[in-house]
Amino acid sequence: MTDIKIEIPKGSPANSGNDNTPAEGSTPSADQTQAELEAKEKAALEAELEAPYFEKKTVVISSVRNYSAYRRINMQALGKPKATIGSSVKSVRILMSDKGELAAYYPEIIGVAANHPDFVTRVKGYLNNIFFDVNDGDKELNISFHYNHKRDYLTVKAEEDKILAAYEKVDRSNEAELYKAAVKRDEAITRLEQTKYQYGMPDNVEEYIIWRHCLNYPDVAKDEAFINSNATLRFFIKDVAKEENRKVKLIVERKKAIERLVELQSSPSKVSAAYIQYCRTNGLNISDGLNKTSLEQVDDLMKFATEDPKKFNSIVTDKNLLDKAFIEILITRGELVRSEYNQQINTPDGLFVGANINDAIAFFKNPDNNGLKNKLENKLKLF
């Protein structure tokens, strides 16, 4: 018998069950594949944002131990700082101000439901009787927070970063302005913390409340910059993670400062200019500074770069460094006069040069004033 072979065209109904070749037009397009990937990524991101999130955070309440010379000399009159933190009228008022917070946090602490008739009285009694020791110098508090959703953490963190960034921009050498900014920062942080009960719960409710209490306690400094200028401050708050981050940044800044100091030494004029700005920044006599040897100046700049690398770096990277030094020398030599009560700069005969040093730089960069500039440069060569 002769075998009969029958060929069935691919893609026909008869061949659809035993041929894996897709029918014409069934292959996914590149656009379809990309859309599917984007949809999966979007779904994964949404799932991540909806998932619970744990923010681990620790702060330390420390006793003031590094006293200023003034405080050491007057220790007998000022007395040794007490190592206990008690209640505070201001703190109680602030912590009692949000009913939502009270209902969310305090039932766990005082063991009374929020709808109990005595609930508010019990909460007030608890806050009015806060009392704990910091006898060993440090009291670590767990202020970690369990967020119901990661998106809530990101919202709160963005607002917190915004508040802290605004504070970091304030000139730390101006203590009065820094204090005002600190008060503003603390008020903003308190308002932000008052919203967090809507998004989850603290890991340790009682320690979290104690930290909130310390934020509003008058004897606790929220910035170490205020410790030695206010004898009433007995404690300060250290954010452990922030402190570690600050140390890392300080090391990076110091490395940059040392590298820039080495580069600076290749130009004696820049070393001199940087030293003049160092004197100006630190309120030192520029004339005395200029009488120091180059080695002494570099030694002072080395110490400055180590102690305050950020400020050192801002000085040596200033594009107007040489121009500023030129004007400061002219003021020191009496060829220009800076007003005693503002930053205005004039010539001795009353010619207005600028409202401040930046205006003075612009004045001397103006070609119309080249005659005066050359005259002053020649006078400086005589010194």
C-alpha positions as CSV (number, residue, x, y, z in Angstrom):
1,M,0.0,0.0,0.0
2,T,1.3,3.5,-0.9
3,D,1.6,6.0,2.0
4,I,-0.3,9.1,1.3
5,K,1.1,12.3,2.9
6,I,-1.2,15.2,3.4
7,E,0.3,18.6,4.3
8,I,-1.9,20.9,6.3
9,P,-1.0,24.7,5.9
10,K,0.4,26.3,9.1
11,G,-2.1,28.5,10.9
12,S,-5.1,26.6,9.6
13,P,-7.7,25.3,12.2
14,A,-6.6,21.8,11.7
15,N,-3.0,22.6,12.6
16,S,-3.8,25.0,15.5
17,G,-3.5,22.3,18.2
18,N,-0.1,20.9,17.4
19,D,1.9,23.9,16.1
20,N,3.2,26.5,18.4
21,T,3.9,29.0,15.7
22,P,1.8,32.1,16.5
23,A,-0.7,33.2,13.9
24,E,0.2,36.2,11.8
25,G,-0.3,39.4,13.7
26,S,-0.2,37.7,17.2
27,T,3.4,38.7,18.1
28,P,3.4,41.5,20.8
29,S,4.6,44.8,19.5
30,A,7.5,46.7,21.2
31,D,5.0,49.3,22.4
32,Q,2.8,46.7,24.0
33,T,5.8,45.1,25.8
34,Q,7.0,48.5,27.1
35,A,3.5,49.4,28.2
36,E,3.3,46.1,30.2
37,L,6.7,46.7,31.8
38,E,5.7,50.3,32.8
39,A,2.4,49.0,34.2
40,K,4.3,46.3,36.3
41,E,6.8,48.9,37.6
42,K,3.9,51.3,38.4
43,A,2.1,48.5,40.3
44,A,5.2,47.5,42.2
45,L,5.9,51.1,43.2
46,E,2.3,51.6,44.3
47,A,2.5,48.4,46.3
48,E,5.7,49.6,47.9
49,L,4.2,53.0,48.8
50,E,1.1,51.3,50.3
51,A,3.2,48.9,52.4
52,P,3.9,49.6,56.1
53,Y,7.2,51.4,56.8
54,F,9.4,51.5,59.9
55,E,11.6,54.5,60.6
56,K,14.3,53.6,63.1
57,K,15.4,56.7,65.0
58,T,17.2,57.3,68.3
59,V,18.0,60.5,70.1
60,V,20.1,61.0,73.2
61,I,19.3,63.6,76.0
62,S,22.7,64.6,77.3
63,S,23.7,66.6,80.4
64,V,25.8,69.7,79.8
65,R,29.3,68.7,80.7
66,N,31.6,70.7,78.4
67,Y,31.4,74.1,80.1
68,S,32.8,77.3,78.7
69,A,35.6,79.1,80.5
70,Y,33.0,81.5,81.9
71,R,30.9,78.7,83.2
72,R,33.8,76.9,84.8
73,I,35.0,80.1,86.5
74,N,31.5,80.9,87.8
75,M,30.6,77.3,88.7
76,Q,30.2,78.1,92.4
77,A,27.8,81.0,91.6
78,L,25.9,79.3,88.9
79,G,25.9,75.9,90.7
80,K,26.3,72.5,89.2
81,P,23.5,71.6,86.6
82,K,20.8,69.3,88.0
83,A,20.5,66.0,86.2
84,T,16.8,65.6,86.3
85,I,14.1,66.6,83.9
86,G,10.6,67.4,85.4
87,S,7.4,68.7,84.1
88,S,6.8,72.0,82.3
89,V,3.7,74.2,81.9
90,K,4.6,75.0,78.3
91,S,5.2,71.4,77.4
92,V,1.9,70.2,79.0
93,R,0.0,72.9,77.2
94,I,1.4,71.9,73.8
95,L,1.2,68.1,74.3
96,M,-2.5,68.5,75.5
97,S,-3.5,70.7,72.5
98,D,-4.4,68.0,70.0
99,K,-7.3,65.7,70.9
100,G,-6.4,63.3,68.1
101,E,-2.9,62.7,69.6
102,L,-4.4,62.2,73.0
103,A,-6.8,59.5,71.8
104,A,-4.1,57.8,69.7
105,Y,-1.2,57.6,72.2
106,Y,-2.2,58.0,75.8
107,P,-4.6,55.0,76.4
108,E,-1.5,52.8,76.1
109,I,0.4,54.8,78.6
110,I,-2.2,55.5,81.3
111,G,-4.3,52.4,80.8
112,V,-7.6,54.4,80.3
113,A,-9.7,54.4,77.2
114,A,-10.0,57.7,75.3
115,N,-13.8,57.8,75.9
116,H,-13.5,57.4,79.7
117,P,-14.8,60.5,81.6
118,D,-11.5,60.9,83.5
119,F,-9.3,60.4,80.4
120,V,-8.2,64.0,79.9
121,T,-7.7,64.5,83.7
122,R,-5.5,61.4,83.8
123,V,-3.4,62.5,80.8
124,K,-2.9,65.9,82.3
125,G,-1.9,64.3,85.6
126,Y,0.6,62.1,83.8
127,L,2.2,65.0,81.9
128,N,2.3,67.2,85.0
129,N,4.3,64.5,86.9
130,I,7.0,63.7,84.3
131,F,10.2,63.2,86.1
132,F,13.3,61.3,85.0
133,D,17.1,61.3,85.7
134,V,20.0,61.8,83.4
135,N,22.5,60.9,86.1
136,D,24.9,59.0,83.8
137,G,25.1,62.0,81.5
138,D,23.1,60.4,78.6
139,K,19.5,59.2,78.3
140,E,18.8,57.3,75.1
141,L,15.2,57.5,73.8
142,N,13.7,55.3,71.1
143,I,11.6,57.6,68.9
144,S,11.2,55.1,66.0
145,F,7.9,55.2,64.2
146,H,5.7,52.6,62.5
147,Y,4.0,54.2,59.5
148,N,0.9,52.5,58.0
149,H,2.1,53.3,54.6
150,K,5.5,54.3,53.2
151,R,4.0,57.2,51.2
152,D,3.1,58.8,54.6
153,Y,6.7,58.5,55.8
154,L,7.9,60.1,52.6
155,T,5.5,63.0,53.0
156,V,6.5,63.6,56.6
157,K,10.2,63.2,55.9
158,A,10.0,65.7,53.0
159,E,8.4,68.3,55.3
160,E,11.0,67.6,58.0
161,D,13.9,68.0,55.6
162,K,12.4,71.3,54.4
163,I,12.2,72.6,58.0
164,L,15.8,71.6,58.9
165,A,17.2,72.9,55.6
166,A,15.7,76.3,56.3
167,Y,17.4,76.3,59.8
168,E,20.8,75.2,58.3
169,K,20.8,78.2,56.1
170,V,21.0,80.6,59.0
171,D,24.3,82.2,59.8
172,R,25.6,80.3,62.9
173,S,27.9,83.1,63.8
174,N,24.9,85.3,64.6
175,E,23.6,83.8,67.8
176,A,20.6,86.1,68.1
177,E,19.4,85.1,64.6
178,L,20.2,81.5,65.2
179,Y,18.1,81.4,68.3
180,K,15.1,83.0,66.5
181,A,15.5,80.4,63.8
182,A,15.7,77.6,66.3
183,V,12.5,78.7,68.0
184,K,10.8,78.8,64.5
185,R,12.3,75.3,63.7
186,D,11.1,73.8,66.9
187,E,7.6,75.1,66.5
188,A,7.4,73.8,63.0
189,I,8.7,70.3,64.1
190,T,6.1,70.2,66.9
191,R,3.3,71.0,64.4
192,L,4.6,68.3,62.1
193,E,4.9,65.7,64.9
194,Q,1.3,66.5,65.9
195,T,0.1,65.1,62.6
196,K,1.9,61.8,62.7
197,Y,-0.7,60.0,64.8
198,Q,-2.8,59.9,61.6
199,Y,-0.2,57.8,59.9
200,G,0.8,55.2,62.4
201,M,2.2,54.7,65.9
202,P,5.6,55.2,67.7
203,D,7.6,52.1,68.4
204,N,7.8,53.1,72.1
205,V,5.0,55.5,72.9
206,E,6.2,56.6,76.3
207,E,9.8,57.4,75.1
208,Y,8.4,59.2,72.1
209,I,6.3,61.4,74.4
210,I,9.3,62.1,76.6
211,W,11.2,63.2,73.6
212,R,8.3,65.5,72.6
213,H,8.3,66.8,76.1
214,C,12.0,67.6,75.9
215,L,11.4,69.5,72.6
216,N,9.4,72.0,74.7
217,Y,11.3,71.8,77.9
218,P,13.1,75.2,78.6
219,D,16.2,73.6,80.1
220,V,16.9,71.5,77.1
221,A,19.0,72.9,74.2
222,K,17.9,71.8,70.8
223,D,21.2,72.9,69.3
224,E,24.6,72.5,70.9
225,A,25.5,76.0,69.8
226,F,23.5,77.5,72.7
227,I,24.9,75.4,75.5
228,N,27.7,77.7,76.7
229,S,25.9,81.0,76.2
230,N,22.9,80.2,78.4
231,A,23.5,79.1,82.0
232,T,19.9,77.9,82.4
233,L,20.5,75.1,79.8
234,R,21.2,71.8,81.6
235,F,20.7,69.3,78.7
236,F,20.8,69.1,75.0
237,I,19.4,66.7,72.4
238,K,21.6,64.7,70.1
239,D,20.1,62.9,67.1
240,V,22.3,59.8,66.8
241,A,21.9,59.4,63.0
242,K,22.2,63.1,62.3
243,E,25.3,63.3,64.5
244,E,26.9,60.4,62.6
245,N,26.0,62.1,59.3
246,R,27.4,65.4,60.6
247,K,30.7,63.7,61.5
248,V,31.0,62.1,58.0
249,K,30.3,65.5,56.4
250,L,32.9,67.1,58.6
251,I,35.5,64.6,57.6
252,V,34.7,65.2,53.9
253,E,34.9,69.0,54.4
254,R,38.2,68.6,56.2
255,K,39.7,66.6,53.4
256,K,38.7,69.2,50.9
257,A,40.0,72.0,53.1
258,I,43.4,70.3,53.4
259,E,43.6,69.7,49.7
260,R,42.7,73.3,48.9
261,L,45.3,74.6,51.5
262,V,48.0,72.6,49.7
263,E,46.9,74.0,46.3
264,L,46.7,77.5,47.9
265,Q,50.4,77.4,48.9
266,S,51.5,77.4,45.2
267,S,50.3,81.0,45.1
268,P,51.7,83.3,47.8
269,S,49.2,86.1,46.8
270,K,46.3,83.7,47.4
271,V,47.7,82.6,50.7
272,S,47.9,86.2,51.8
273,A,44.4,86.9,50.4
274,A,42.9,83.9,52.2
275,Y,44.6,84.9,55.5
276,I,43.2,88.4,55.2
277,Q,39.7,86.9,54.9
278,Y,40.4,84.5,57.7
279,C,41.2,87.6,59.9
280,R,38.2,89.4,58.7
281,T,35.9,86.4,59.4
282,N,37.2,85.8,62.9
283,G,37.4,89.5,63.9
284,L,41.2,89.5,64.1
285,N,43.4,92.6,63.4
286,I,44.3,92.4,59.7
287,S,47.4,94.6,60.2
288,D,48.8,92.3,62.9
289,G,48.0,89.4,60.6
290,L,49.9,90.8,57.7
291,N,53.0,91.2,59.9
292,K,53.1,87.5,60.5
293,T,55.5,85.3,58.4
294,S,54.1,83.2,55.6
295,L,54.8,80.1,57.7
296,E,52.8,81.5,60.6
297,Q,49.9,82.4,58.3
298,V,49.8,78.9,56.8
299,D,49.9,77.4,60.3
300,D,46.9,79.5,61.3
301,L,45.1,78.6,58.1
302,M,45.8,74.9,58.8
303,K,44.1,75.1,62.2
304,F,41.2,77.0,60.7
305,A,40.8,74.4,58.0
306,T,40.6,71.7,60.6
307,E,38.3,73.5,63.1
308,D,35.9,75.1,60.6
309,P,36.5,73.4,57.2
310,K,33.2,74.6,55.8
311,K,34.0,78.2,56.4
312,F,37.6,77.8,55.2
313,N,36.3,76.2,51.9
314,S,33.9,79.0,51.3
315,I,36.7,81.5,51.7
316,V,39.2,79.9,49.4
317,T,36.7,79.0,46.7
318,D,35.3,82.6,46.5
319,K,35.9,83.8,43.0
320,N,36.4,87.3,44.4
321,L,39.0,86.3,47.0
322,L,41.8,88.4,45.6
323,D,39.5,91.4,45.0
324,K,38.2,91.3,48.6
325,A,41.7,91.1,49.9
326,F,42.7,94.1,47.9
327,I,39.9,96.2,49.3
328,E,40.5,94.9,52.9
329,I,44.2,95.9,52.6
330,L,43.2,99.4,51.4
331,I,40.9,99.8,54.4
332,T,43.6,98.6,56.7
333,R,46.2,101.0,55.2
334,G,43.7,103.9,55.4
335,E,43.3,104.3,51.7
336,L,39.6,103.4,52.0
337,V,37.3,103.9,54.9
338,R,34.6,101.5,56.0
339,S,31.7,103.1,58.0
340,E,31.7,102.2,61.7
341,Y,28.0,101.6,61.7
342,N,27.4,99.8,58.4
343,Q,29.3,98.2,55.5
344,Q,29.5,101.4,53.3
345,I,33.0,102.0,51.9
346,N,34.3,105.5,50.8
347,T,37.7,107.1,50.0
348,P,39.1,109.3,52.7
349,D,37.9,112.4,50.8
350,G,34.3,111.1,50.7
351,L,34.1,109.5,47.3
352,F,31.4,106.7,47.5
353,V,32.9,103.4,46.5
354,G,30.1,101.0,47.5
355,A,27.4,100.1,50.0
356,N,29.3,97.0,50.8
357,I,32.4,95.0,49.7
358,N,30.6,93.4,46.8
359,D,29.6,96.9,45.5
360,A,33.2,98.0,46.0
361,I,34.5,95.1,43.9
362,A,32.1,96.1,41.1
363,F,33.3,99.7,41.5
364,F,37.0,98.7,40.9
365,K,36.1,96.3,38.0
366,N,34.4,99.2,36.2
367,P,36.9,100.5,33.5
368,D,35.9,104.0,34.3
369,N,37.6,103.6,37.7
370,N,40.9,102.1,36.4
371,G,42.8,105.4,37.1
372,L,41.9,105.3,40.8
373,K,42.5,101.5,41.0
374,N,46.0,101.8,39.5
375,K,46.9,104.7,41.8
376,L,45.9,102.6,44.9
377,E,47.7,99.5,43.6
378,N,50.9,101.5,43.2
379,K,50.5,102.9,46.7
380,L,50.3,99.4,48.2
381,K,53.6,98.5,46.5
382,L,55.3,101.0,48.7
383,F,54.3,99.2,51.9
